Amino acid sequence: MFTAKEDGLLKNWIEEAVKSECGLKNFAKNLRKDYEAVNNAVTTTISNGQVEGQVNRIKNIKRKMYGRAGFQLLGKMVLAKSA
């Protein structure tokens, strides 16, 4: 489904999961609530993974330096780690 990137595969999967007696039944039902967003995530090639990785890196630096550094030093740490 994620590699084929074809529209309609998610809908078919949800229908099969809802009919089955597996533990994914409630998960599949809840996917219907925001189907458009989930379907776009499955079918498009656009990803925000790189952005999320950078945000995670900055949060880790901030966590390490909490209470020990001012904004200027944190800015230097972020820029130094990005090079």
C-alpha positions as a Markdown table, in Angstrom:
| # | Residue | x | y | z |
|---|---|---|---|---|
| 1 | Met | 0.0 | 0.0 | 0.0 |
| 2 | Phe | 2.8 | 2.5 | 0.9 |
| 3 | Thr | 5.1 | 1.4 | -1.9 |
| 4 | Ala | 2.4 | 1.2 | -4.6 |
| 5 | Lys | 1.0 | 4.7 | -3.8 |
| 6 | Glu | -2.3 | 3.9 | -5.5 |
| 7 | Asp | -5.6 | 5.5 | -4.6 |
| 8 | Gly | -8.2 | 3.1 | -3.3 |
| 9 | Leu | -5.9 | 0.6 | -1.6 |
| 10 | Leu | -6.4 | 2.2 | 1.8 |
| 11 | Lys | -10.2 | 2.0 | 1.4 |
| 12 | Asn | -10.0 | -1.6 | 0.5 |
| 13 | Trp | -7.7 | -2.4 | 3.5 |
| 14 | Ile | -10.1 | -0.5 | 5.9 |
| 15 | Glu | -13.1 | -2.5 | 4.6 |
| 16 | Glu | -11.2 | -5.8 | 5.0 |
| 17 | Ala | -10.0 | -4.9 | 8.5 |
| 18 | Val | -13.4 | -3.8 | 9.7 |
| 19 | Lys | -14.9 | -7.1 | 8.5 |
| 20 | Ser | -12.2 | -9.3 | 10.1 |
| 21 | Glu | -12.0 | -10.3 | 13.8 |
| 22 | Cys | -8.4 | -9.1 | 14.3 |
| 23 | Gly | -7.3 | -6.4 | 16.7 |
| 24 | Leu | -7.1 | -3.8 | 14.0 |
| 25 | Lys | -10.9 | -3.5 | 13.7 |
| 26 | Asn | -11.2 | -0.4 | 15.9 |
| 27 | Phe | -8.1 | 1.1 | 14.4 |
| 28 | Ala | -9.5 | 0.8 | 10.9 |
| 29 | Lys | -12.9 | 2.3 | 12.1 |
| 30 | Asn | -11.0 | 5.3 | 13.5 |
| 31 | Leu | -9.1 | 5.8 | 10.2 |
| 32 | Arg | -12.4 | 6.5 | 8.6 |
| 33 | Lys | -12.8 | 9.6 | 10.7 |
| 34 | Asp | -9.9 | 11.4 | 9.0 |
| 35 | Tyr | -9.8 | 9.3 | 5.8 |
| 36 | Glu | -8.7 | 12.1 | 3.5 |
| 37 | Ala | -5.6 | 13.0 | 5.6 |
| 38 | Val | -4.6 | 9.4 | 6.0 |
| 39 | Asn | -5.2 | 8.6 | 2.3 |
| 40 | Asn | -3.0 | 11.6 | 1.3 |
| 41 | Ala | -0.2 | 10.3 | 3.6 |
| 42 | Val | -0.4 | 6.9 | 1.9 |
| 43 | Thr | -0.7 | 8.0 | -1.7 |
| 44 | Thr | 1.6 | 11.1 | -2.0 |
| 45 | Thr | 5.4 | 11.0 | -2.3 |
| 46 | Ile | 5.8 | 14.1 | -0.1 |
| 47 | Ser | 7.2 | 13.5 | 3.4 |
| 48 | Asn | 7.9 | 15.8 | 6.3 |
| 49 | Gly | 10.4 | 13.2 | 7.8 |
| 50 | Gln | 13.4 | 15.5 | 7.2 |
| 51 | Val | 11.7 | 18.4 | 9.0 |
| 52 | Glu | 10.7 | 16.2 | 11.9 |
| 53 | Gly | 14.2 | 14.9 | 12.2 |
| 54 | Gln | 15.6 | 18.4 | 12.5 |
| 55 | Val | 13.0 | 19.3 | 15.1 |
| 56 | Asn | 13.9 | 16.2 | 17.1 |
| 57 | Arg | 17.6 | 17.1 | 17.0 |
| 58 | Ile | 17.0 | 20.7 | 18.2 |
| 59 | Lys | 14.8 | 19.4 | 21.0 |
| 60 | Asn | 17.5 | 17.0 | 22.2 |
| 61 | Ile | 20.1 | 19.8 | 22.2 |
| 62 | Lys | 17.7 | 22.0 | 24.2 |
| 63 | Arg | 17.0 | 19.2 | 26.6 |
| 64 | Lys | 20.7 | 18.6 | 27.2 |
| 65 | Met | 21.4 | 22.3 | 27.8 |
| 66 | Tyr | 18.2 | 23.0 | 29.9 |
| 67 | Gly | 19.1 | 25.5 | 32.7 |
| 68 | Arg | 22.7 | 25.7 | 31.7 |
| 69 | Ala | 22.7 | 27.9 | 28.7 |
| 70 | Gly | 21.1 | 31.1 | 27.3 |
| 71 | Phe | 19.6 | 31.5 | 23.9 |
| 72 | Gln | 22.9 | 32.6 | 22.3 |
| 73 | Leu | 24.7 | 29.4 | 23.3 |
| 74 | Leu | 21.8 | 27.3 | 22.3 |
| 75 | Gly | 21.8 | 29.0 | 18.9 |
| 76 | Lys | 25.5 | 28.3 | 18.5 |
| 77 | Met | 25.0 | 24.6 | 19.5 |
| 78 | Val | 22.2 | 24.2 | 16.9 |
| 79 | Leu | 24.3 | 25.8 | 14.1 |
| 80 | Ala | 27.5 | 23.8 | 15.1 |
| 81 | Lys | 25.6 | 20.5 | 15.0 |
| 82 | Ser | 24.1 | 21.2 | 11.6 |
| 83 | Ala | 27.4 | 21.6 | 9.7 |
